Amino acid sequence: MELNDTTINILKNYATINPNIVINEGNQLKTISTARNVLSTSEVNVEFPQTFGIYDLNEFLNVLSLVDEPRLRFEKDFVVVGDATGRSSVKYFFSDPEMLTSPANSINMPEPEVKFTLDSDTLKKVKRAAAALGHDEISITPVTGAIRLSVIDSKDATSNAYSIDVEGSYPDVNFQFILNVNNLKVVNEDFEVGISSKLISHFKSKQSPTEYYIALEKTSSYQEGA
């Protein structure tokens, strides 16, 4: 089988979430962070013939980069990665999936109260602001006719802050959801975002069948009837 660029890019993204991965038979990729606060699924247009574990995903991706147009031939305990000419190859052994961190079950996402669109350009601006200000929190609050994303330090009320407004919908309640910037390890695409008062967020890509479930910080608040 041949791995296309789309699949490789998903695997590169997943390596930022968890250094290891269990790839199941079929065309769905899944990963979960070691802290189990970020989970992602994606459907790819290749079919993996068996379930196998990769202990060091970045190392595996580096192996793929050793050959042009990598072709994979699967055996029971290893995969042979070859190039298009058949002249070079790498024998790469699998790891026991039982020893790796992988999602046990799918997430049953509660109905989100807050919804908004987050395009890739806005996400880049938020991440750049977080890096410039040295903050690691994004505050999500309502403003008239929109939703405000603010890069803040919730422990310091006098700290500098960056804000940008996005289109969205929400009920007539007072809320402040806090999302850790370090958990926003998503592909460079546009997303429809839903946030539940149960402190879980859902990022669904508008360009590909890729989804992320990201836990919110416990300092978040949602006050009905406010």
C-alpha positions, 0 to 999 in steps of 0.5 A: 500500500502507498501512504499519501501526503494527506495521511502522512500529514495527519500522522504528523499532527497526531505525533504532536498529541501523543508520541505513540499510536495504535493504528487499527485495521481499516481507514480510521486513525485515532489518537489520545494524549497521555493526559487523556484530555485531547482525543482525535479521529480522522478517516483517511483514504487508505486501508490499513490491512491490520492493527499494529502499534508504533512506539515512536511515531516521529521515528516512523515518520522519519523512516517514511521520509527516507524513501521517495513515494513510500510503499508499505508491505505488512507482515505479522510483526513488522512493515517493510517500507520501500521506495517506488523503484524497489531498490531501497527499503527499511524493515520497521518492527511494530510495538505491542498495542497493549503497551501503548496509549490509545483511545478505549472508547469513543466520546459521547459529546454532549449537546454544545451550548456554545457554537462558533466557527474558527478559521485557520487564520484566526487560530494562527493569530491566537497562537501567535498572540499566546507566544508573544504574550507568554500566556497559555490560556484562551478565554471564550466569552460572549459579546454582543452578537459574537463570541470573544476569544482572548489570550489571557493569564487568569492568575493575573488580572493586570496582565496584557491580553489579546482578543479577537471576535468570531461569529457564533451562537450561544444561549442567554447565559454568562460563561467563560470557558478556558482552553489551554493553548497547549491542547490546541494541537489541530491541523491547519484547517477551518473548524466548526467548534462546539463547547459544552457546559460539561467542559468538553469541546468539539472541533470538527474540520470543514475541509476533512473528516478530522475531529478533535475533542479537547477538555476545558480547564476546570476554572471555566464557568457557566452560569444558567439564569445569569 
